[in-house]
């Protein structure tokens, strides 16, 4: 065999020997890729990942990737807990009825839910209502379980020309769980006229009122406003747990007969035979100067004190047990009682704006 042929065969043999490891390496890598593609991720790991992804993205994007992800979404939405956040129920700009939206600039429009809420929805931050129709009321009834399981802060902005039936239908959705109420004398007068003279006492969970121009009148004077009498009746009705009721008063005008009102509180306290606890904050400048005092009632084992603080209020009028826990009482007395603060710091705010509440287009209302 010629030398040139032997040389070519030797080179070819060497090339094959060198290529075998490369081919083996490629095969090995392919096997590893196939094995890694088959490595499963357990459901619990995916559930941990889902916590960092928005609910909308989960439902509209991740769930559509495969049948498995769709099933995982069903399980995930059944076990997680979330809030509806902030909602607005308003009049649709095209005049076709009520519209649900998320507050913002611009507001994000949504559709009213037509089925019961998932069990994972456990609360809301705020709901502002400025227009209602059948769809809006049906939606509020569908989410009513959220109102029945929490303390609600209720604010009424203006009153406009709302009809009494409109007020009753909205009010009774929330009244059983209203814990905090923001109301002025005109609104409270309308509540009494359209709902009940004892509307405040009928709110069994109501523990705090922020009032504008309405102050409890403890006298038997028939000339006092129904709103002032209703406040006094509520204030002097003890809470079932014995904790104090909170009443914050602010006025845009000079309060008349403030000393007479204070003397009436003193007389009512001295004549009392049953105990009741409350804290009254006077948040405006009174025309006259009060003198701090402390009275005791041996029958009820209580004390009535008036003191100037100048922090969250100008004056505090407090009726409490003589042997109260000073630390706990101080915490209650310093609790913010401004609805603007509540809306920023707390959940479960219901705000009804009767100034822009449109006349109802349907007979039920």
C-alpha positions in Angstrom: 0.0 0.0 0.0 1.4 3.3 -1.0 2.7 5.6 1.8 0.4 8.4 0.8 -2.7 6.2 1.2 -1.6 5.0 4.6 -1.1 8.6 5.7 -4.6 9.7 4.6 -6.2 6.7 6.5 -4.3 7.5 9.6 -5.5 11.1 9.5 -9.1 10.0 9.0 -8.8 7.6 11.9 -7.4 10.3 14.2 -10.3 12.7 13.2 -12.9 10.1 14.1 -11.3 9.5 17.4 -11.3 13.3 18.2 -14.9 13.7 17.1 -16.3 10.9 19.3 -15.9 12.8 22.6 -17.6 15.9 21.0 -20.5 13.8 19.8 -20.8 12.1 23.2 -20.7 15.5 24.9 -23.6 16.8 22.7 -25.7 13.7 23.5 -25.0 14.1 27.2 -26.1 17.7 27.1 -29.3 16.8 25.2 -30.1 14.1 27.8 -29.6 16.6 30.6 -31.9 19.1 28.8 -34.6 16.5 28.5 -34.2 15.5 32.1 -34.4 19.1 33.3 -37.5 19.7 31.2 -39.2 16.9 33.1 -38.2 18.2 36.5 -41.5 19.2 38.2 -42.2 22.2 40.4 -44.6 21.3 43.2 -47.8 23.2 43.8 -46.6 24.7 47.1 -43.7 26.4 45.4 -46.0 27.9 42.7 -48.3 29.2 45.4 -45.4 30.9 47.1 -44.5 32.5 43.7 -48.1 33.6 43.0 -48.0 35.8 46.2 -45.7 38.2 44.4 -47.8 38.5 41.2 -50.9 40.7 40.9 -54.3 39.2 41.0 -55.2 40.5 37.6 -52.1 39.2 36.0 -52.6 35.8 37.6 -56.2 35.5 36.4 -55.8 36.9 32.9 -52.2 35.8 31.9 -50.8 33.0 34.1 -54.0 31.0 34.2 -54.1 30.8 30.4 -50.6 29.2 30.1 -51.8 25.6 30.6 -54.6 23.5 32.1 -52.4 22.9 35.2 -51.9 26.7 35.8 -55.7 27.2 35.4 -56.3 24.6 38.0 -53.7 26.1 40.3 -55.4 29.5 39.9 -58.7 28.0 41.1 -57.0 26.6 44.2 -55.0 29.8 44.8 -58.1 32.1 44.7 -59.9 29.8 47.1 -57.3 30.0 49.8 -55.9 33.6 49.6 -57.5 36.5 51.4 -57.7 39.9 49.7 -59.6 43.2 49.8 -61.7 45.0 47.2 -59.6 48.1 47.9 -61.2 51.5 47.1 -64.4 51.6 45.0 -66.6 54.3 43.6 -70.3 53.9 42.6 -71.2 56.9 40.4 -73.4 58.0 37.6 -72.2 56.8 34.2 -71.1 59.7 32.0 -73.2 58.5 29.1 -76.3 58.7 31.3 -77.1 55.0 31.1 -77.1 54.3 34.9 -74.7 53.5 37.7 -71.1 52.7 37.1 -68.4 51.0 39.3 -64.9 52.4 39.2 -61.6 52.5 41.0 -60.6 56.0 42.1 -57.7 57.5 40.4 -56.7 59.9 37.6 -58.4 58.8 35.4 -60.8 56.5 37.3 -60.6 52.9 36.1 -64.1 51.6 35.1 -65.2 48.1 36.2 -68.3 45.9 35.8 -70.6 45.1 38.7 -70.2 41.5 39.9 -73.2 39.4 38.9 -72.4 36.5 41.2 -71.5 36.1 44.9 -68.0 37.2 45.9 -65.3 34.5 46.2 -64.7 33.4 49.8 -61.2 34.9 49.6 -62.6 38.4 49.5 -62.6 39.5 53.2 -62.9 43.3 53.2 -62.6 46.6 51.5 -60.9 50.0 52.1 -63.6 52.4 51.1 -66.8 52.6 49.0 -68.0 56.1 47.9 -71.6 56.2 46.6 -72.9 59.1 44.6 -75.5 57.4 42.5 -77.6 54.2 42.8 -79.8 52.2 40.5 -80.9 48.5 40.4 -77.5 47.3 39.3 -75.7 49.2 42.1 -78.1 48.1 44.8 -77.9 44.5 43.6 -74.1 44.7 43.8 -74.2 46.1 47.3 -76.5 43.3 48.4 -74.1 40.7 46.9 -71.2 42.1 48.9 -73.3 42.7 52.1 -71.4 39.9 53.9 -68.4 42.3 54.0 -70.6 44.8 55.8 -71.9 42.2 58.3 -68.5 41.1 59.5 -66.6 44.3 60.2 -66.8 47.7 61.9 -67.8 50.4 59.4 -67.0 54.1 59.5 -69.9 55.9 57.8 -69.7 59.4 56.4 -72.5 61.4 54.8 -71.4 64.3 52.5 -74.3 66.7 52.2 -77.9 65.8 51.8 -79.3 67.3 48.6 -82.8 66.3 47.7 -82.6 62.7 48.6 -85.9 60.9 49.2 -86.5 59.1 52.5 -86.9 55.7 50.9 -83.5 56.2 49.2 -81.9 56.8 52.5 -83.5 53.9 54.2 -82.4 51.4 51.5 -78.8 52.5 51.7 -78.7 53.0 55.5 -80.1 49.5 56.4 -77.3 47.8 54.4 -74.7 49.2 56.9 -76.4 50.4 60.1 -76.0 47.2 62.0 -72.2 47.4 61.9 -71.6 51.2 61.9 -69.0 51.8 64.5 -68.0 55.4 63.7 -70.3 58.1 62.3 -69.5 61.5 60.8 -72.7 63.7 60.8 -73.8 67.3 61.0 -76.9 68.7 62.6 -78.8 68.9 59.3 -78.0 65.3 58.3 -78.9 64.0 61.7 -82.2 65.8 61.6 -82.9 64.1 58.2 -81.9 60.7 59.7 -84.4 61.2 62.5 -87.2 62.3 60.2 -86.8 59.6 57.6 -85.4 56.7 59.7 -86.3 56.8 63.4 -86.2 59.2 66.4 -83.9 56.7 68.0 -81.8 56.0 64.9 -78.5 56.4 66.8 -79.4 54.0 69.6 -80.6 51.5 67.1 -77.0 51.2 65.7 -76.0 48.7 68.3 -72.3 48.8 67.3 -72.0 52.6 67.2 -69.3 53.7 69.6 -67.9 57.0 68.1 -69.5 60.1 66.6 -67.8 63.1 65.0 -70.4 65.9 64.9 -70.6 69.3 63.3 -72.9 71.8 65.0 -74.9 69.2 66.9 -74.2 68.8 70.6 -76.0 66.6 73.2 -78.8 68.4 75.1 -79.4 66.6 78.4 -82.1 69.0 79.5 -85.9 68.4 79.3 -86.2 71.6 77.2 -88.8 70.9 74.5 -87.2 73.7 72.5 -84.0 71.8 71.9 -83.5 70.3 68.5 -84.4 66.6 68.0 -80.8 66.0 66.8 -79.4 67.3 70.1 -81.8 65.1 72.1 -80.9 62.1 70.0 -77.2 62.6 70.7 -77.9 62.8 74.4 -79.9 59.7 74.5 -77.2 57.8 72.6 -74.4 59.2 74.7 -76.2 58.1 78.0 -76.9 54.6 76.8 -74.1 52.3 78.1 -72.2 50.0 75.8 -72.6 46.3 76.4 -68.9 45.9 77.1 -68.7 48.9 79.5 -66.2 50.8 77.4 -66.7 54.6 76.9 -68.5 56.1 73.9 -66.6 58.8 72.0 -68.1 62.1 70.9 -66.2 64.8 69.1 -67.8 68.2 68.6 -66.8 70.9 66.2 -68.7 74.1 65.3 -68.2 76.7 62.7 -70.0 79.3 64.8 -69.8 80.5 68.3 -71.6 78.1 70.6 -74.3 79.7 72.7 -75.1 78.9 76.3 -72.1 76.7 76.7 -71.9 77.2 80.4 -75.6 76.3 80.8 -75.0 73.1 78.8 -72.0 72.2 81.0 -74.1 72.7 84.2 -76.7 70.4 82.8 -74.1 67.7 82.3 -73.1 68.2 85.9 -76.6 67.9 87.2 -77.4 64.8 85.1 -74.2 63.2 86.5 -75.0 64.0 90.1 -78.6 62.7 89.8 -77.5 59.5 88.0 -78.2 56.1 89.5 -76.8 53.9 86.7 -73.2 54.2 85.4 -72.2 55.1 81.8 -68.8 56.0 80.4 -68.1 58.6 77.7 -65.4 60.9 76.4 -66.5 64.2 74.8 -63.9 66.2 72.9 -64.6 69.9 72.3 -62.6 70.6 69.2 -63.3 74.3 68.7 -62.8 77.5 70.7 -65.6 78.2 73.0 -66.6 81.8 73.5 -66.1 81.6 77.3 -63.4 80.1 79.5 -64.2 77.0 81.4 -62.7 76.0 84.8 -61.5 72.4 85.1 -63.4 70.4 87.6 -63.9 66.9 89.0 -67.1 65.5 90.5 -67.8 62.2 92.2 -71.0 60.2 92.3 -71.0 57.7 95.2 -74.1 55.9 94.0 -72.6 54.9 90.6 -68.9 55.0 91.8 -68.1 57.4 88.9 -66.3 60.7 88.3 -67.0 63.5 85.9 -64.0 65.6 84.9 -63.4 68.5 82.6 -59.8 69.2 81.7 -57.9 71.2 79.1 -55.5 69.2 76.9 -54.8 71.2 73.7 -53.6 68.2 71.8 -56.3 66.4 69.8 -58.9 68.6 71.5 -59.3 71.8 73.4 -61.3 70.3 76.3 -62.1 66.8 77.4 -65.3 66.1 79.3 -65.0 62.5 80.7 -67.3 60.3 82.7 -65.7 57.2 83.9 -65.4 54.8 86.9 -63.5 56.2 89.8 -61.1 53.3 89.7 -60.4 53.3 86.0 -57.3 51.9 84.3 -55.5 55.2 83.6 -53.2 53.8 80.9 -56.1 52.2 78.9 -58.3 55.3 79.4 -55.5 57.6 78.1 -55.2 55.5 75.0 -58.9 55.8 74.3 -58.9 59.6 74.9 -56.0 60.1 72.5 -57.5 58.0 69.7 -57.9 60.0 66.5 -61.5 60.9 65.9 -61.4 62.7 62.6 -62.9 61.0 59.6 -60.2 62.2 57.3 -57.7 60.4 59.5 -59.9 57.3 59.5 -60.1 57.2 55.7 -56.3 57.3 55.5 -55.5 54.9 58.3 -58.4 52.5 58.5 -60.4 50.3 56.2 -64.2 49.9 55.9 -65.2 53.4 55.1 -68.6 54.0 53.5 -69.1 57.5 52.1 -72.5 58.6 50.7 -72.6 61.9 48.8 -76.2 62.9 48.8 -75.3 66.3 47.1 -74.8 64.5 43.8 -77.1 61.5 44.3 -79.2 61.5 41.2 -83.0 61.0 41.4 -83.7 57.3 41.2 -84.7 55.9 37.8 -86.5 52.9 39.2 -89.6 52.4 41.4 -87.9 50.4 44.2 -86.0 53.5 45.1 
